Amino acid sequence: MEEKRRYRSQDWFGKTGKDGFIYRAWMKNQGFPHHEFTGKPVIGICNTWSELTPCNAHFRELAECVKRGVWEAGGFPVEFPVMSLGETLMKPTAMLYRNLASMDVEESIRGNPIDGVVLMCGCDKTTPSLVMGAASVDLPSIVISGGPMLAGHFKGRKIGTSDVWRFAEAYKMGELSQEEFIVAEGCMARSAGHCAVMGTASTMASMVESLGLTLPDNASIPAADSRRKTMAHMTGRRIVEMVREDLTMSKILTRKAFENAIMVNAAIGGSTNFVIHLMAIAGRMGVELDLEDFDRLSENIPFIANIQPSGEHFFEDLYYAGGLPAVMKELSNFLNLDALTATGQVLGENIVLSNAHDREIIASVDEPFKPSTGLAVLKGNLAVNGAVLKPSAASPHLMTHTGRAVVFEDIDDYKARVDDPDLDIDETCVMVLKYVGPKGYPGMPEVGNMVLPKKILEKGVHDMVRISDGRMSGTGFGTVVLHVSPEAAIGGTLALVENGDLITLDVPNRSLHLHVSDEELAARKANWKPLELGYDRGYTNLYLNHVQQSHQGADMDFLVGKSGTWKLRESH
């Protein structure tokens, strides 16, 4: 029986004498009766609500639904805030602070009387940061996502975040006025929730479900749908059971779970950011994972979820068509169906009754929308440690391409010159952007899908090969090579590229080659001087001194692995 089991929280609330008095008395000022402290599992609700994180602005109400479920199951819910990372507002990029937020989560969980955790995730970086932090403690943990916003409507058609890039091009060309731009703003973000397409937030929600860290169907229920609240309630119930079962994260996040996530991501055309976040989570769990695993496991997975930007529809439509369980049911012959999940059952048991209801949105493996998708991992002298490209969002005619490099030394150089009529560029060229990697920016922003020069757009051309050590929004698209490692800021080959150099992108052969001799590269490297990064204090200085490269997940070297729930000394 529950009363006979001693939970971790009893190291606080079960004490006698002065320490027990202090731990309980101040909690009682919130109106909790004494019996709540006498052996119930204490459930921490880790909330990333913030009005500066619009995707998560509905989380206060969602947290109340989680609490209802915890109370119903006989637990004691305690809500606590952690750093919230708003993708749309934070400068220089929310990615800079992902590792900091993970530290906040880890220490908040470890240092408090918590037996199990509900992780409230939504906006892009809130999901990996919470999972990374919780993984480093390894208590029973479950995720509830915030859900996608409803699709927007503008000038008679549905719109989502991917249309921002199209609107930007139209505005640059004078085809969309500033007034129309403002109208479109209100038409797009018309409900609570994160991006309505398969951007990074939707990809992260799909990632945690395919990893087994959520209840089935968590990923795609719209934020505005009452069933999202029901999901929160049931998540609260389930975490209490997980604590009683001692179902910790390490029992779920096995190698099989990570393989499942990679294959599902391939089938849904998920964001390239998936790679860098999954690598970081694997590092916290001590699971061996490298870039070649993404390429190998994605290679034969067909694209079966017809969701923008690789497809046509919106993330809410995926839910109506059967949700992620239906996608995984279609992938049954590929997945590790014996992987344990947060339900206490294996994946195969969770999806056995799932079916696709709309073949325009969820195709069969035998008749996919595209024969292959996933993530192509590229290597060569320009990316010794690797780079990534998303084939499902790229132009087929550019998948094998050789072009002359047009180099932008940094983001300010790009912004200053991209629309210069005298810029020596045509559609056969390769646009190269330097110093936007983990150290170079700092934080590795989502600027890799550079908007094309106006003179190129005027020709009716909307895609070119673009290469950088930065990232791209999951809502973006194009033939964009990202995460080049080693990055320019630490002297990677990318830093040595000059205007006029020939570059060959060969996606079928997974190659990215700079046609410059080793001798010439050595001579250029001898004359190369690193950037003065200019941060000598605070978190950013700590980040610059310890961040790993993108092919390792861009975590901090001292955060890799987990410390668990060691015995803590008393606080008074």
GULODO-772653 format. One record per residue (C-alpha): residue in one letter; x, y, z. Coordinates in steps of 0.1 Angstrom, whole numbers, plus 2048, in hexadecimal, padded with zeros to 3 digits. Each point is the difference from the previous one (the first is absolute). Layout:
! GULODO-772653
aXYZ...
! end
This chain:
! GULODO-772653
m800800800e80A8247FAe801808825k81C7E6806r81780E7E6r81781C808y80381A7E4r81D8177FAs7EB81E80Cq7FE7F0823d82580A804w7F0823804f7DC7FC80Cg8047E0814k81A80E818t7FA806825g80D81C815k80B8227F3d8087F77DCg7DE7EF7FAf7EF81E811i8108187E9y7FA7EC7E0r7DB7FB807a7F7820812w8088187E4m7EF7EA7E7k7E1801816n7FD8257FAq7F07F77DFg7E47EE811f80C7DC7FDp7F37EA81Ch8197EA814h7F57DF7F0e80E80C7DEf8237FD80Et7FC7DD80Fg80C7EA7E3k7EF80A7E0p8168027E1v8098247FAi7FD8097DBg81481E7F3i7EF8127E3c81C8117EDn7EF81E7EFt80F8157E4w7E3818800s80A8237F6e7F081D7EEl8218047EFt7FD7DD7F2p7DF8047EDc7FF7DB7F6n7FD7F7825a7EA81D80Ch7E37E8806f8147EA818r7F180D821e7DE7F27F6l8107E07F4a8137FC821e7DF800813c7F47E37EAv8207ED809k7FA807825r7DD7F27FEg80E7DF7F3v81B7FF81Bw7E780681Ce7E97E67F1a81B7E5800g80A807824g81E8167FAf80A82280Ep8068197E3v81981D804e8058177E3f8218127FAp80D8187E5v8207FC7EDm8118167E6s7E98037E1l80F8037DEg7EB8147E7e80C7F87DDt7F081F7F0l80E81A818m8217F6810k82080F7F3p8187F67F3t7EF7DE7FFa7ED7EA818m8197E47F8l81B813813y7EB7FA820r7F57DC7FAn81C7F3816l7FA81A81Ba7DB7F7802s80A7DB802m81680981Ed7E3812810v7E97E27FBe81A7E780De808813820s7DC809807i7F57DC7FFr81E7F2813g7FF81B81Bn7DC7FD809p7E97E5810i7F47F17DFd7F97DC7F8g7F58037DCv7FE81C7E6v7E880D7E5l8138147E7m7EA81A7EFc8108067DEg7F68147E1c81581A7EFd81F7F17EEk81B80081Bt7EA7FB81Et7FC7DB7F6p8257F67FDs80B81581Dl7E67F1818v8077DC7F4m826806803g7FD80D823a7E87E580Ca8157E57F0s81E80B814v7EC7F9820d7EF7E17F4l7E0800814p7DF7F47F1s7F781B7E7i7E58057E6v7FB81C7E6i7E08137F8s8048167E1g7ED8207FBg7F37F77DDp8008137DFm7EC81F7F9l7E47FE7E7a8098067DCg7FD8257F6h7EB80E7E3f80B81C7E9k7F280A7DFg7EB7E17FDr81A7E6808k80F7EF81Ei82180D80Dg81A7F7819t82380980Bs8107F37E0d7EE81C7EEv815819812w81D7F97E8r7E88037E2f7F282080Ea82380D805e8097FA7DCa7E08107F4y80681E815k8238047F3m7F27FE7DDg7E581A807e7E57E67FBl7F4804824s7FC822811q808807824e7DB804808e7F97DD7F1f81E7F3814i7EF80C820v7DF7F17F7a8117DF7FAe810801823g7DD800810c7F47E57E8m81C7E8807a8037FD826r7DB7FE807s7FF7E881Ea8167F481Dg81B7E77F7h8217FC7EEc8068017DAa7E47EF7EBv8187EF7E8m81B7E5805g81881A80Et8187F981Ca7E580281Bs7EA7E67EFt81F7EB7F9m809802825a7DD7F580As8037E37E8m8227F880Dv7F57FC824e7E27EB7F6s8157E97EAl81A7FD81Cg7E47F4816l80081D819t7DB8097FBl7DE7F17FFp7F57F57DCd7F381D7EBn81181B814a8138107E3s7E580D7E9i7E1808813p7FA8267FAa80681781Da7DC80E7FDd7F07DD800s7F07F5820r8117DE7FCr822812807k7F2807823t7F57DC803m8237F47F6a80E81681Ch7E97F1819m8087DD7F6t825809800g7FC80B824r7F07DF809r81A7EC7EEi81F810811v7F37F5822e7FF7DC7F3m8228037F1v80E80A822r7F07E2811e80F7EA7E4d822812803l7FF8047DAt81D8187FCm80C8117E0s81E7E97FCk7E87E27FDi7EF8127E3l81C8127EEt8137E27F4r8127FC7DFk7E17F17F1a7EC81F809f8198177EFe7FF7EB7E1n7DA8027FFa801826803i8198037E3m7EA7EA7E9v7E0812809n8118217FAa8097F47DDa7DC7F67F8i7F282280Bg81A8167F0g80A80E821s81781E807t8257FE7FCn80280D823f7F47DE80Bv8247F37FBi811819817h7E67FB81Cl7FE7DB7FFm8267FD801a80081681Fi7E57EB811a8137E07F7g82080F80Fr7EE806821m7F37DC801g8217F17F6v7F27F17E1e8197FD7E3l7F38137E2d8128117E3l7F78117DFe8047E07ECd7E47F1814f7E881B7F3d80A7F97DCr7FF7DA803l7DF7FE813s7EF81A7EAe80C7F37DEn7E47E87F8i7E3812812p7E680E7E8f7F0822805i7DC7F880Ba7F481F814n7F581A7E7i80781E817q8108227F7p81B8097F8s8097DF7EFg7DB7FA7F8e7DF8137FDh7EC7FE820f80280B824f8097EF821e7DC80180Dd7F67ED7E0l8187E480By7EC7FC820y7DF7FE7EDa80F7E67E9g80B7E981Cg81D812811l8237F3806p7F47DE80Ba7F17FA7DDv82280B7F1m8127E7816k7E77E57F8e8098057DCl8257FD809s7FB7E0814n8187EC7EBf81C819806l7FB809825n80C7EF820l7DD7F780Cd80D7F1821a80D82280Cl7F1809822t7EC820803a7F181781At7DF7EC7FFg8127E3810q7FA7ED7DFv8177FB7E2l7FB8157E1g7EF7E47EDe7E57FD81An7FA8267FFi7FA8017DAv7EF7DF7FAl7DD8107FCs80C81F7EDn7F78057DCa80381C7E5h7DF8107F8d80B8167E3r8197F47E6e8058247F3i811807821i80E7DE80Ca80B7EA7E4s8097DC801v8247F47FFd7F87EE7DFe7F28207F0p81381D811f7FF8257F6k8257FE7F9p8167E07FFs81A80D818t80581D817g811803822l821812804a81E7FD7EAv821801813l81B80F7EAk8257FE805g81F80C7EDn81C818803l7E781C806a7EF7ED81Cv8197E8810n7E97F881Dg7E08027ECa7E48177F4v7DB7F97FBl7E68077E4k7DB7F97FFp7F97EF7DEs7DA802804a801826801a81B8047E5s7FF8047DAp8077DF7EEh8148117E4l81980E81Am8077E0812t81F7FB7EAh80E8227F9t8218127FBg801826803r81681E806a80180B825v7F2822808v80C806824f7F181481Ce81980481Cd7E580381Bi7DB808803d8068267FFd8137FC7DFy7E37EC7F2k7E681980Aa81581D7F2r8077F17DEv7E67E67F7d7EB8187ECd81C8157F2p7FA8027DAd8267FC7FBl8027E0814d8117E77E8i7E77E3803d7E97EB7EAe7E97E3807t81C7E67FAc81580E81Cv8037F2824m7F981981Cv8177FB81Dl7FA810823k81C7FE81Ay801805826v7DD7F7809g8087E0813p7FF7F8825k81E816809g7FF8187E2y7DF812805p7FF7F581Dg7E47E6804m7FC7F37DCp7E18137F4e7E67F67E6v80F8157E3g80C7E47E9n7E38037E8m80C8227F3v7E68137ECl80C8017DCp80D8217F1k7E58157F0k8117FE7DEi7FC7DA802l7DC80180Be7F88187E3k80A7E37E9g7E57EB80Fv81A7EA812h7F77F6824d81B7E880Am8267FE7FFv8197EB813r808811821i81A7F5819s80780B824d80A7F5822g7DF80C80Er7DD7F1802m7DF8057EEs7DD80380Eg7ED7E07FCt7E68157EDg81B8087E6f8077EF7DFg8187FF7E4t8217EF7F6v81180C820v81F7EF80Fl802806826h8147F881Fv8218007EEs8197F2819p81A80B80Ae7F28237FFa81181E7F2a806810822i8187E480Ag8137FF7DFg7EB7E77EDt8047FE7DAl7E18167FDa81581D80Dl8187FC7E3v7E78017E3e80681E7E8n7EB80F7E5g8037ED7E0d8097DE810l7ED7E37F0i7EB7EC818t7EF7DF7F7l7E17F4813d7F97DB7F8v7E37F5816p7FD7DC7F1n8247FA809r7FE814821s81D8177F6l807825805h8218097EFl8148207FCh8157FF7E1v81F80F810s8207EC805d80C7F6822e81F8157FBe7EC81F7F9l7E97FA81Da81E7FC817a80E8227F3r7DE810807k7FE7F1822a82280F809n7F38227F8w7DF7FB812k7F881381Fp7E47F7818l7E4818807e801814820l7E07F380Fg7FE81C81Ay7EF7EE81Dd8157FF820r7E67FA81Bg7E07EF809y7EE7E37F0t80A8087DCn8257FE80Al7FA7DF811y7EE7F47E1l81C80A7E9n81A7EE815h7ED7E0802v7E77FB7E4q8067E27EAq7FD8017DAs7DF7FA7EEh8087DC7F6q8027F8826g7DF811808a80E82280Ad7FC7F8825m81A80C819d81B7E7806f7FB800826l7DB7F87FCv8047E07EDg7F47E2814k7EA80181Fs805805825g7E17EF80Ct7EE807821w81D7FF818k7FB804825l7FF825807r80B811821e7E6812815s7F98247F9h7FD80C825
! end
